[in-house]
Each structure stands twice: as C-alpha cells, then as structure tokens.
Amino acid sequence: MKNEIDVALLGLGTVGSGVHKILTRHKENFRKKIGATLNLTKILEKNLDRVDELGIDRSCIVSDFSEILDDPEIKIVVEVFGGLEPARTFILQALDKGKHVVTANKELMASHGEEILRKADEKKLDVLFEASVGGGIPIVRPLKQCLMGNKIEQVMGIVNGTTNFVLTEMSKEGCSFNEALKEAQRRGYAERDPSADIEGKDAASKIAILASIAFNSRVTASQVYTEGISNITPEDIAYARELGCVVKLIALAKEEDGELEVRVHPTMIPRSHPLATVDGVYNAIFVVGDAVGEVMFFGQGAGSMPAASAIVGDVIEVARNTLYGSSGRIGCTCFEKKDVKPIDEIYSSFYLLMNVSDQPGVLARIAKIFGDNDVSLASVIQKGPRGKNAELMFMTHLVKDKHLHAALKDIRKLPVVNEVCNVIRVEGAQSD
C-alpha cells in the first residue's frame, strides 16, 4: 500500500480555507488514523492576495485546472467553488482522469447529481458530498449506511441557518422580518444578497439531496415546492405562540403510497416537537425510520470549520477506500423511480389570518365558502375590532392544497374581506 495520497483543492474561499487549515493542522494525526499521509499538493486559486492573507506557500498554488487534471499523483479532488459551472465540468473531467471527488456543492448535486454519480459508478470511483446538506452535521453517510436497515418514512429539517436566525430573532425580539434580516447581515449570518436563503432555494437543494437518498429515487431541486419566509409577520409568530407552536422554515420529504412529497415552506410546528427548540443559526434534521423510530441530527449547518470538518471526513473516507482497494462501494442509491406529488394534491393543515369588516354575518359567509370547497375548520379566533375591521384567525383540519386555494380565491372576492394576510402550513395537526 502506498503511504502517500495527494489531494488537490479547488478554491480558497470560506470553506476552502477551513479545509486547508484542518488538513495541515492535523496532518500527523490523520497519518496515524488512516495509515497514510494526506498531502495537499495543489490548490486552484487565482486570488493571490487571499493566498498571502492565509499565509499559504504560493508554490502549491495553480491557476489552471489542467495542472491538477494532468498530475497522476493527485488521487482526490476537493471542490468548494459552489455554483454549477465550472464545478460540474471540473468534477466530470476529474472522474474521467480517474480521480476521486469530494464536494460541498449542494446546488450541483441537487441538479446534476445523477450525471456525476453515474460517471463515478462507471469509473468505480468515489464521489462523497457530506457537507452539501448539513455542513458539519453528519446526515448523508448515516442515511446511506447507518440507517440502511430502515424503510425511511420521513425526513424533516431546519437546514438553513440564515432563515432560522431571522425567525428566531423575530420570535424572541418581536421585530419585523426586515429588522431581523438586517441583524443577520450585520452579524455575518446572511449574505448581502440573501435571496437564495430567504426564498428557500438553498433548503430546496438540500432536501432534494436528502429525499433522493432516503427514498432511493432521484429528486431534483426543480421538483421541490418552495416558499420563503419574507411574508412572515410578528403577528403570525404571536398567533403561533398562542396556539402552542413556533414558526420555522421546514424542509420536508416523505413517502405515501409509493409517491413522494418534497417541499420547503414556513411551517407552524408544536413546541413539543424536537425541531421547535432549534434556534439561531443552528440546523437539525429529524428522521423517522420504521425500525429506529425517531432520530435527530443537530449542529452547526454552515460556516468555514463545520463544513470543512465534513469535507475532511469525506477525504479520509476516500483515502481509506483507496488504500484498501474498496473505492466505489457506495455510489448512487437511486435505484427506484417514484413520482413527486404536485403540491395541489398534498394534504396539510393550515393557519389563515384575514382582515375583515366587523359586521354580522361575515364569519358565516366565509365558513360557507370553506364548506363548499371541502375545507374543514378546526378553530376560529376573532381579534379586534380595529376600527371598522377585525382579524379572523382560522385553523383547518387536513385539507387538499387545491381545495384550500380554491376556497381562498372565492373568499378574496367577498367585499367584506379586506385581505387574506397570510397562509401558513401546520405540521402535527390532526384530521377529522
């Protein structure tokens, strides 16, 4: 067995710098754990100011990927660029050259994972991507290995730290969405352009990956129904508290009757649910299996060192597989083809808040429209009046999405309804 394994790193950004730090800091320790030395021999990075800032020797810096591709000694390529291109092209080229790949690229794996994993299977190479979903939280390998003895029933998680911080701040400080977002940006928890997080796109990529693994059927990000959190108000959070719930951006995947539900949206969950206490920038993923029951994975979902921890763990796994001739043991696990159910056909319970005219008969007119559309109400609370208006808060039993929205379409036409202020799904409510 060769006792030296050369590694190349693509990118020295926030996560890449963490990978470099861990690989160099614990090099001797890794040698003892693996039985071979991991040498970070080449780093693709064009920003030399960044290289100097990190105190990295320029001799290992390259500006052209071909220098990595054509180096036969490099066995593992670590991609932390993010985005679709050039990451996709570089990874496929590396596989064609017989190099194993470790990536943290959720967007790429959620949209082109099938192509990449098929190529790896053909070449009998490893492509590992633990950091693409939970950052430092182990979840991909547990689903692919530790929980293989289960039929997974549900995967439900808080998988975006930015949105979780914003909702936590709104809940604890009573501030508006915009105020909470500004605080997240001030603390460095939100990007200057936070749209991918706030609109749920980041979470959609992650749940697409988890659903693909958990249910052995390919799900892409484009198949995930997605809502963001920008419409959540302090009033919604206050009502949730009255109802014994909290509001979280939940990524959810489950299987029913051979079909998959995969969605991301703001959700009211009971305060008794394990995810309800996950606050700030922390993430957690809750899994239900038929044998293990309920398990939850909790920790820091993002950041330089947590994500780098997962990446280096994958590098070590690949190195061990290489040493013992067992590469490609666990490749693509999507051996089934299950339909993803459209949101219109999915049953949920809902919280609804309306601003209406404060006059007799309003509730009866609204209730009739709900009834005509097969929407069963669990409770109604009236707040107000506010001048000539009042607030009505409704909780529904389980209802098909298309029936609820058909009812709301008619309700919005009523002259006594000023506004349907918000509609939020509720997990944990029961049907009639």
C-alpha positions as CSV (number, residue, x, y, z in Angstrom):
1,M,0.0,0.0,0.0
2,K,1.2,3.5,-0.9
3,N,1.6,5.6,2.2
4,E,1.2,9.0,0.5
5,I,-2.1,10.3,-1.0
6,D,-2.0,13.6,-2.8
7,V,-5.0,15.9,-2.7
8,A,-6.0,18.9,-4.7
9,L,-8.3,21.7,-3.5
10,L,-10.4,23.8,-5.8
11,G,-11.0,27.2,-4.1
12,L,-9.7,29.0,-1.1
13,G,-12.9,30.7,0.0
14,T,-14.6,30.5,3.4
15,V,-14.9,26.7,3.3
16,G,-11.7,26.0,1.2
17,S,-9.6,27.9,3.8
18,G,-11.1,25.7,6.5
19,V,-10.2,22.6,4.6
20,H,-6.7,23.8,4.2
21,K,-6.4,24.6,7.9
22,I,-7.7,21.2,9.0
23,L,-5.6,19.1,6.6
24,T,-2.4,21.0,7.6
25,R,-3.1,21.3,11.3
26,H,-3.9,17.6,11.8
27,K,-1.7,16.0,9.2
28,E,0.3,13.8,11.6
29,N,-2.9,12.7,13.4
30,F,-4.5,11.8,10.1
31,R,-1.5,9.7,9.1
32,K,-1.9,7.6,12.2
33,K,-5.7,7.3,11.7
34,I,-5.5,6.4,8.0
35,G,-2.2,4.6,7.7
36,A,-1.1,7.1,5.0
37,T,-0.1,10.8,4.7
38,L,-2.6,13.2,3.1
39,N,-0.6,15.7,1.1
40,L,-2.4,18.9,-0.1
41,T,-0.1,19.4,-3.1
42,K,-2.1,21.7,-5.4
43,I,-4.7,24.5,-4.8
44,L,-6.6,26.1,-7.6
45,E,-6.9,29.8,-6.7
46,K,-6.4,32.9,-8.7
47,N,-6.7,35.4,-5.9
48,L,-3.1,35.6,-4.7
49,D,-3.9,38.3,-2.1
50,R,-6.2,35.7,-0.5
51,V,-3.4,33.2,-0.6
52,D,-1.0,35.6,1.1
53,E,-3.6,36.6,3.7
54,L,-4.0,33.0,4.7
55,G,-0.2,32.5,4.9
56,I,-0.1,29.8,2.3
57,D,3.0,29.0,0.4
58,R,2.5,30.1,-3.2
59,S,4.4,27.1,-4.6
60,C,1.3,24.9,-4.3
61,I,-1.0,27.4,-6.0
62,V,-2.1,26.8,-9.6
63,S,-4.3,29.0,-11.8
64,D,-5.2,26.3,-14.4
65,F,-7.2,23.2,-13.6
66,S,-5.3,21.2,-16.2
67,E,-2.3,21.3,-13.8
68,I,-4.3,19.3,-11.4
69,L,-6.0,17.2,-14.0
70,D,-2.7,16.1,-15.6
71,D,-1.0,15.3,-12.3
72,P,-1.1,11.5,-12.0
73,E,-0.1,11.6,-8.3
74,I,-3.3,13.5,-7.3
75,K,-5.9,11.0,-6.3
76,I,-8.5,13.2,-4.6
77,V,-10.0,16.4,-5.9
78,V,-11.9,18.6,-3.4
79,E,-14.4,21.0,-5.0
80,V,-15.6,24.0,-2.9
81,F,-16.3,26.5,-5.7
82,G,-20.0,26.3,-5.4
83,G,-22.4,27.0,-8.3
84,L,-23.0,24.9,-11.4
85,E,-20.1,25.8,-13.6
86,P,-17.2,25.3,-13.8
87,A,-17.7,22.9,-10.9
88,R,-19.7,20.4,-12.9
89,T,-17.2,20.3,-15.8
90,F,-14.2,20.1,-13.5
91,I,-15.7,17.2,-11.5
92,L,-16.6,15.2,-14.6
93,Q,-13.1,15.8,-16.0
94,A,-11.5,14.7,-12.7
95,L,-13.6,11.5,-12.8
96,D,-12.6,10.8,-16.4
97,K,-9.0,11.1,-15.3
98,G,-9.6,8.5,-12.5
99,K,-9.6,10.9,-9.6
100,H,-12.0,10.7,-6.7
101,V,-14.1,13.7,-5.8
102,V,-15.3,15.3,-2.6
103,T,-17.6,18.2,-2.9
104,A,-19.8,20.5,-0.7
105,N,-21.8,21.7,-3.7
106,K,-25.5,21.3,-2.9
107,E,-26.7,23.2,-6.0
108,L,-24.7,20.9,-8.2
109,M,-25.6,17.7,-6.5
110,A,-29.3,18.6,-6.4
111,S,-29.4,19.3,-10.1
112,H,-26.7,17.2,-11.7
113,G,-26.1,14.5,-9.0
114,E,-27.4,11.7,-11.2
115,E,-24.9,12.5,-14.0
116,I,-22.0,12.8,-11.6
117,L,-22.8,9.7,-9.6
118,R,-23.3,7.6,-12.8
119,K,-19.9,8.7,-14.1
120,A,-18.4,7.7,-10.7
121,D,-20.1,4.3,-10.8
122,E,-18.8,3.7,-14.4
123,K,-15.2,4.5,-13.2
124,K,-15.6,2.7,-9.9
125,L,-14.6,5.9,-8.1
126,D,-15.9,7.7,-5.0
127,V,-17.9,10.9,-5.1
128,L,-18.7,12.0,-1.5
129,F,-20.7,15.1,-0.6
130,E,-21.5,15.0,3.1
131,A,-21.0,18.8,3.5
132,S,-23.6,19.6,0.8
133,V,-26.6,19.2,3.1
134,G,-25.9,19.8,6.8
135,G,-22.5,21.4,6.8
136,G,-20.8,19.9,9.9
137,I,-23.9,17.7,10.7
138,P,-23.4,14.1,9.6
139,I,-26.6,13.1,7.6
140,V,-25.6,11.8,4.1
141,R,-23.5,8.9,5.4
142,P,-26.0,8.0,8.2
143,L,-28.8,7.7,5.6
144,K,-26.6,5.7,3.2
145,Q,-25.0,3.4,5.8
146,C,-26.1,3.6,9.4
147,L,-29.9,3.7,8.7
148,M,-29.9,1.2,5.8
149,G,-31.8,-1.3,7.9
150,N,-34.8,1.0,7.9
151,K,-37.5,2.0,5.5
152,I,-37.3,5.8,5.9
153,E,-40.8,7.3,6.4
154,Q,-40.0,10.9,6.8
155,V,-37.1,13.4,6.7
156,M,-37.9,16.8,8.1
157,G,-35.4,19.5,8.9
158,I,-34.2,23.1,9.6
159,V,-31.4,23.2,7.0
160,N,-30.8,26.9,6.6
161,G,-29.1,28.9,9.3
162,T,-29.9,32.3,7.9
163,T,-33.7,31.8,7.9
164,N,-33.6,30.1,11.2
165,F,-31.8,33.0,12.8
166,V,-34.3,35.5,11.2
167,L,-37.3,33.6,12.6
168,T,-35.7,33.2,16.0
169,E,-34.9,36.9,16.2
170,M,-38.5,37.8,15.2
171,S,-39.8,35.4,17.9
172,K,-37.5,36.5,20.7
173,E,-37.2,40.2,20.0
174,G,-40.6,40.8,18.4
175,C,-39.1,42.6,15.5
176,S,-40.1,42.6,11.8
177,F,-38.7,40.4,9.1
178,N,-36.7,43.3,7.6
179,E,-35.2,44.2,11.0
180,A,-34.3,40.6,11.7
181,L,-32.7,40.2,8.3
182,K,-30.6,43.3,8.8
183,E,-29.4,42.0,12.1
184,A,-28.5,38.7,10.4
185,Q,-26.5,40.6,7.8
186,R,-24.8,42.7,10.5
187,R,-23.6,39.5,12.3
188,G,-22.4,37.9,9.0
189,Y,-25.1,35.2,9.1
190,A,-26.8,36.5,5.9
191,E,-25.3,37.4,2.5
192,R,-25.5,40.8,1.0
193,D,-28.0,39.2,-1.4
194,P,-29.8,36.8,0.9
195,S,-32.4,35.7,-1.7
196,A,-31.3,32.1,-2.1
197,D,-31.7,31.6,1.7
198,I,-34.8,33.7,2.3
199,E,-36.7,32.4,-0.7
200,G,-36.0,28.8,0.3
201,K,-33.8,27.8,-2.7
202,D,-30.9,26.7,-0.5
203,A,-33.1,24.5,1.6
204,A,-34.8,23.1,-1.6
205,S,-31.4,21.8,-2.9
206,K,-30.7,20.2,0.4
207,I,-34.0,18.4,0.8
208,A,-33.8,17.2,-2.8
209,I,-30.5,15.5,-2.0
210,L,-31.8,14.0,1.2
211,A,-35.0,12.8,-0.4
212,S,-33.0,11.1,-3.2
213,I,-31.0,9.2,-0.6
214,A,-33.8,8.5,1.9
215,F,-36.3,7.2,-0.7
216,N,-33.9,5.7,-3.3
217,S,-35.4,7.8,-6.1
218,R,-33.9,10.8,-7.9
219,V,-35.4,14.2,-6.8
220,T,-34.0,17.4,-8.3
221,A,-34.3,20.9,-6.8
222,S,-36.8,21.9,-9.5
223,Q,-39.3,19.3,-8.2
224,V,-39.3,20.8,-4.7
225,Y,-42.3,23.0,-3.9
226,T,-40.7,26.1,-2.3
227,E,-41.9,29.1,-0.3
228,G,-39.7,31.6,1.5
229,I,-40.2,33.5,4.8
230,S,-40.4,37.1,3.7
231,N,-44.2,37.2,4.3
232,I,-44.0,36.1,7.9
233,T,-45.0,38.8,10.3
234,P,-44.7,39.3,14.1
235,E,-48.5,38.8,14.2
236,D,-48.1,35.3,12.7
237,I,-45.5,34.4,15.3
238,A,-47.6,35.8,18.1
239,Y,-50.6,33.7,16.9
240,A,-48.3,30.6,16.7
241,R,-47.3,31.2,20.3
242,E,-50.9,31.3,21.4
243,L,-51.5,28.0,19.6
244,G,-48.6,26.4,21.3
245,C,-46.4,26.5,18.1
246,V,-43.3,28.1,16.7
247,V,-42.7,29.1,13.0
248,K,-39.8,27.5,11.2
249,L,-38.7,27.2,7.6
250,I,-39.1,23.4,7.3
251,A,-37.7,21.2,4.6
252,L,-39.9,18.1,4.4
253,A,-39.8,14.8,2.4
254,K,-41.9,11.8,3.0
255,E,-43.4,8.8,1.1
256,E,-47.0,7.9,1.0
257,D,-48.5,5.1,-1.2
258,G,-45.3,5.0,-3.4
259,E,-45.3,8.7,-4.1
260,L,-43.0,11.4,-2.6
261,E,-43.9,14.7,-1.0
262,V,-40.9,17.1,-1.1
263,R,-41.4,20.7,-0.1
264,V,-39.9,23.7,1.7
265,H,-42.1,26.3,3.3
266,P,-42.7,28.2,6.6
267,T,-44.4,25.8,9.0
268,M,-46.0,26.0,12.4
269,I,-44.8,23.1,14.5
270,P,-45.8,22.3,18.1
271,R,-43.5,23.5,20.8
272,S,-43.2,19.8,21.8
273,H,-41.6,18.8,18.5
274,P,-37.8,18.3,18.8
275,L,-37.2,20.8,16.0
276,A,-39.1,23.6,17.8
277,T,-36.1,24.3,20.1
278,V,-33.6,24.6,17.3
279,D,-32.8,28.3,17.3
280,G,-30.4,30.8,15.9
281,V,-28.0,29.6,13.1
282,Y,-28.2,26.0,14.2
283,N,-29.6,23.3,11.9
284,A,-31.3,20.0,12.7
285,I,-32.6,17.1,10.6
286,F,-35.3,14.8,12.1
287,V,-35.6,11.3,10.5
288,V,-38.3,8.7,11.1
289,G,-37.5,5.1,10.2
290,D,-39.6,2.0,10.6
291,A,-37.1,0.3,12.8
292,V,-35.1,3.0,14.5
293,G,-38.1,5.3,15.2
294,E,-37.2,9.0,15.6
295,V,-33.7,10.3,15.4
296,M,-32.4,13.8,15.1
297,F,-29.0,15.2,13.9
298,F,-28.2,18.6,15.3
299,G,-25.4,21.1,15.0
300,Q,-23.9,24.0,13.0
301,G,-25.0,23.7,9.4
302,A,-22.7,26.2,7.9
303,G,-19.5,28.1,8.3
304,S,-15.9,27.6,7.5
305,M,-14.9,25.0,10.0
306,P,-18.1,22.9,10.4
307,A,-18.4,22.5,6.6
308,A,-14.6,21.8,6.4
309,S,-15.0,19.1,9.1
310,A,-17.5,17.2,6.9
311,I,-15.3,17.6,3.8
312,V,-12.2,16.3,5.5
313,G,-14.2,13.4,6.9
314,D,-15.1,12.5,3.3
315,V,-11.4,12.9,2.2
316,I,-10.4,10.5,4.9
317,E,-13.1,8.0,3.9
318,V,-11.9,8.2,0.2
319,A,-8.3,7.8,1.3
320,R,-9.1,4.6,3.3
321,N,-11.1,3.2,0.4
322,T,-8.2,3.9,-1.9
323,L,-5.7,2.2,0.4
324,Y,-7.8,-0.9,0.8
325,G,-9.0,-1.2,-2.8
326,S,-12.6,-0.6,-1.9
327,S,-13.4,2.5,-3.9
328,G,-16.9,2.9,-5.3
329,R,-18.5,0.7,-2.6
330,I,-21.4,3.1,-2.1
331,G,-22.4,5.0,-5.2
332,C,-25.7,6.2,-6.4
333,T,-28.5,4.7,-4.3
334,C,-31.4,5.9,-6.6
335,F,-32.5,2.6,-7.9
336,E,-36.2,3.3,-7.9
337,K,-38.4,5.8,-9.9
338,K,-41.1,7.4,-7.7
339,D,-43.3,10.2,-8.7
340,V,-43.1,13.5,-6.8
341,K,-46.6,14.5,-5.9
342,P,-47.7,18.0,-7.0
343,I,-48.4,20.5,-4.2
344,D,-52.1,20.7,-5.3
345,E,-52.6,17.1,-4.3
346,I,-50.9,17.3,-0.9
347,Y,-52.9,17.4,2.3
348,S,-51.9,19.8,5.0
349,S,-53.4,21.7,7.9
350,F,-53.3,25.5,7.6
351,Y,-53.3,28.6,9.7
352,L,-55.0,31.5,7.9
353,L,-55.2,35.2,9.0
354,M,-57.8,37.5,7.5
355,N,-58.6,41.2,7.9
356,V,-62.4,41.6,7.5
357,S,-65.2,44.1,8.0
358,D,-66.5,43.9,11.6
359,Q,-70.2,43.3,10.8
360,P,-72.7,40.5,11.4
361,G,-72.7,37.5,9.0
362,V,-69.0,37.8,7.9
363,L,-67.9,34.6,9.5
364,A,-70.9,32.7,8.2
365,R,-70.2,33.8,4.6
366,I,-66.5,32.8,4.9
367,A,-67.4,29.5,6.6
368,K,-69.9,28.6,3.8
369,I,-67.2,29.0,1.1
370,F,-64.8,26.8,3.1
371,G,-67.5,24.2,3.4
372,D,-68.4,24.3,-0.3
373,N,-64.8,23.6,-1.1
374,D,-64.3,20.7,1.4
375,V,-62.3,22.7,3.8
376,S,-63.0,21.6,7.4
377,L,-62.3,24.2,10.1
378,A,-60.7,23.2,13.4
379,S,-61.0,26.6,15.1
380,V,-61.7,30.3,14.6
381,I,-60.4,33.1,16.8
382,Q,-61.6,36.7,16.3
383,K,-59.3,39.6,17.3
384,G,-60.3,43.2,17.3
385,P,-62.2,45.2,16.4
386,R,-59.7,47.5,14.8
387,G,-61.9,50.5,13.9
388,K,-64.5,49.1,11.4
389,N,-62.4,45.9,10.9
390,A,-61.5,42.8,12.8
391,E,-58.9,39.9,12.4
392,L,-60.1,36.4,12.0
393,M,-57.6,33.5,12.6
394,F,-58.6,30.1,11.2
395,M,-57.0,26.7,11.8
396,T,-58.1,24.0,9.3
397,H,-58.1,20.2,9.6
398,L,-56.1,18.3,6.9
399,V,-57.2,19.6,3.5
400,K,-56.0,19.1,0.0
401,D,-54.0,22.2,-1.1
402,K,-56.1,22.8,-4.2
403,H,-59.3,22.8,-2.3
404,L,-58.0,25.4,0.2
405,H,-56.7,27.7,-2.5
406,A,-60.0,27.4,-4.5
407,A,-61.8,28.5,-1.3
408,L,-59.4,31.4,-0.8
409,K,-59.9,32.5,-4.4
410,D,-63.6,32.9,-3.7
411,I,-63.1,34.4,-0.2
412,R,-60.9,37.1,-1.6
413,K,-63.8,38.2,-3.8
414,L,-66.1,38.9,-0.9
415,P,-66.5,42.7,-0.3
416,V,-66.3,42.1,3.5
417,V,-62.8,40.6,3.2
418,N,-60.2,43.3,3.1
419,E,-57.2,41.0,3.0
420,V,-56.1,37.4,3.4
421,C,-53.0,38.4,5.4
422,N,-51.2,35.0,5.5
423,V,-51.5,31.3,4.9
424,I,-49.0,29.0,6.7
425,R,-48.9,25.2,6.8
426,V,-49.1,23.5,10.1
427,E,-47.4,20.1,10.9
428,G,-48.7,17.9,13.7
429,A,-52.4,18.9,13.3
430,Q,-54.8,16.1,13.0
431,S,-57.6,15.4,10.5
432,D,-61.3,15.0,11.4
